[in-house]
Amino acid sequence: MIKSLRKTNAFQNDIARYNAIITKLPEGDKKNEISHLLSNLIQEVKKMDDLHMEFVYNKQMNSLGSEFRQRIFNHRKNLENKIKEYNLHLW
């Protein structure tokens, strides 16, 4: 069976890192912003996984995959930039 992106160790480690940073933040705009970015990232990865499974089952490929990859890349980049901007580090 094909392993979904959201179940990979690397992705799970990233999510754990982001969640650990979020839990250490005081309530407020920064915490809400980073939580929202993380939620967007998770949703895009879920969409990519679902699309990938559809490709596999239907034996077809589609250019939508590159669009999802780009959005996932952008969400990760935004998260990392905010963490650097707010000088937040966990490990």
KEFI-230195 format. One record per residue: residue in one letter; y, z, x of N, C-alpha, C in turn. Coordinates in steps of 0.2 Angstrom, whole numbers, padded with zeros to 4 digits, always signed. Last residue first. Example, Ala and Ser with C-alpha at 12.3 -4.5 7.8 and 13.67 -1.06 7.14 Angstrom:
// KEFI-230195
S-0011+0035+0064-0005+0036+0068+0000+0039+0064 A-0028+0039+0066-0022+0039+0062-0016+0039+0066 
***
This chain:
// KEFI-230195
W+0115+0093+0069+0111+0092+0075+0112+0085+0077 L+0128+0094+0062+0122+0099+0061+0117+0099+0067 H+0145+0093+0060+0139+0091+0064+0134+0096+0063 L+0160+0086+0056+0155+0090+0054+0148+0088+0058 N+0174+0081+0056+0171+0084+0062+0165+0089+0060 Y+0178+0072+0047+0179+0079+0045+0176+0084+0051 E+0174+0060+0054+0181+0062+0052+0183+0069+0051 K+0160+0061+0055+0164+0061+0061+0172+0063+0059 I+0158+0061+0041+0155+0066+0045+0159+0067+0051 K+0163+0048+0038+0166+0054+0035+0164+0061+0039 N+0155+0040+0046+0162+0040+0047+0165+0046+0044 E+0142+0042+0039+0143+0044+0046+0151+0044+0048 L+0146+0037+0026+0144+0044+0027+0145+0046+0034 N+0149+0023+0030+0154+0028+0027+0152+0035+0027 K+0136+0019+0035+0142+0019+0039+0147+0024+0036 R+0128+0021+0023+0127+0025+0029+0133+0025+0034 H+0135+0011+0015+0134+0018+0013+0133+0022+0019 N+0132-0001+0023+0139+0001+0022+0139+0009+0020 F+0118-0002+0023+0122-0001+0029+0129+0002+0028 I+0117-0004+0009+0114+0002+0012+0117+0003+0019 R+0123-0016+0008+0126-0011+0004+0124-0004+0007 Q+0115-0024+0016+0122-0023+0018+0125-0017+0014 R+0103-0023+0008+0103-0021+0015+0110-0019+0017 F+0107-0030-0003+0105-0023-0004+0106-0020+0003 E+0109-0043+0002+0114-0039-0001+0113-0032-0002 S+0096-0046+0006+0101-0045+0011+0107-0042+0008 G+0089-0046-0007+0087-0041-0002+0093-0040+0004 L+0094-0058-0013+0097-0051-0015+0095-0046-0010 S+0087-0069-0010+0093-0067-0005+0096-0060-0007 N+0069-0066-0011+0076-0068-0014+0081-0065-0009 M+0052-0071-0013+0058-0068-0009+0064-0070-0012 Q+0037-0067-0021+0043-0071-0020+0048-0068-0016 K+0026-0061-0028+0025-0066-0022+0031-0070-0021 N+0027-0051-0036+0028-0058-0039+0028-0063-0034 Y+0025-0040-0028+0020-0041-0034+0021-0048-0037 V+0035-0041-0019+0028-0041-0017+0024-0043-0023 F+0047-0041-0027+0045-0047-0023+0038-0047-0021 E+0045-0028-0032+0045-0034-0037+0044-0040-0033 M+0047-0021-0020+0040-0020-0024+0040-0026-0029 H+0060-0024-0018+0055-0026-0013+0048-0026-0016 L+0066-0018-0029+0067-0025-0028+0061-0027-0023 D+0063-0004-0026+0061-0007-0032+0061-0015-0031 D+0070-0003-0013+0063-0002-0014+0060-0005-0020 M+0083-0005-0018+0080-0010-0013+0073-0009-0013 K+0085+0006-0026+0086-0001-0029+0082-0006-0024 K+0084+0016-0017+0080+0016-0022+0079+0009-0025 V+0095+0013-0009+0089+0013-0006+0083+0012-0011 E+0105+0015-0019+0105+0009-0016+0098+0008-0013 Q+0104+0029-0021+0103+0024-0026+0102+0017-0024 I+0107+0034-0008+0100+0035-0011+0099+0030-0017 L+0120+0031-0007+0115+0028-0002+0108+0029-0005 N+0126+0038-0018+0126+0031-0018+0121+0028-0013 S+0123+0051-0013+0120+0049-0019+0120+0041-0020 L+0132+0051-0002+0125+0052-0001+0121+0049-0007 L+0144+0050-0008+0142+0044-0004+0134+0045-0003 H+0144+0062-0015+0145+0055-0019+0142+0050-0015 S+0145+0071-0005+0139+0071-0009+0139+0064-0013 I+0157+0067+0001+0151+0066+0005+0145+0066+0000 E+0166+0071-0010+0166+0065-0007+0159+0063-0004 N+0163+0085-0012+0161+0080-0017+0161+0073-0015 K+0167+0090+0001+0160+0091-0001+0158+0086-0007 K+0180+0087+0000+0176+0084+0006+0169+0084+0004 D+0185+0094-0011+0185+0086-0011+0181+0084-0006 G+0174+0108-0014+0181+0104-0014+0180+0097-0013 E+0166+0122-0007+0167+0118-0013+0174+0114-0012 P+0162+0120+0011+0165+0124+0005+0166+0119-0001 L+0147+0115+0018+0154+0113+0016+0156+0118+0010 K+0133+0116+0019+0137+0121+0023+0145+0120+0022 T+0128+0106+0011+0127+0113+0009+0131+0118+0013 I+0131+0095+0019+0134+0096+0013+0133+0103+0010 I+0122+0097+0030+0129+0097+0031+0133+0098+0024 A+0110+0096+0023+0111+0102+0027+0119+0102+0028 N+0111+0082+0018+0110+0088+0013+0112+0095+0017 Y+0110+0075+0030+0116+0075+0026+0116+0081+0021 R+0097+0079+0035+0103+0081+0039+0109+0080+0034 A+0089+0074+0024+0089+0081+0025+0095+0083+0030 I+0092+0061+0026+0094+0064+0019+0094+0072+0021 D+0086+0059+0038+0093+0057+0037+0096+0061+0031 N+0073+0061+0035+0076+0065+0040+0084+0065+0040 Q+0070+0051+0026+0069+0058+0024+0073+0063+0029 F+0071+0040+0035+0076+0041+0029+0076+0048+0027 A+0061+0043+0044+0068+0042+0047+0073+0043+0041 N+0049+0043+0036+0051+0049+0040+0059+0049+0042 T+0051+0035+0020+0049+0035+0028+0052+0041+0031 K+0053+0034+0007+0048+0038+0009+0047+0039+0017 R+0063+0024+0006+0065+0031+0004+0060+0036+0006 L+0055+0012+0008+0060+0014+0013+0062+0022+0012 S+0038+0014+0004+0045+0012+0002+0049+0015+0008 K+0024+0006+0011+0028+0012+0011+0035+0010+0009 I+0011-0003+0002+0018-0004+0006+0021+0003+0005 M-0006+0000+0004+0000+0000+0000+0006+0000+0004 
***
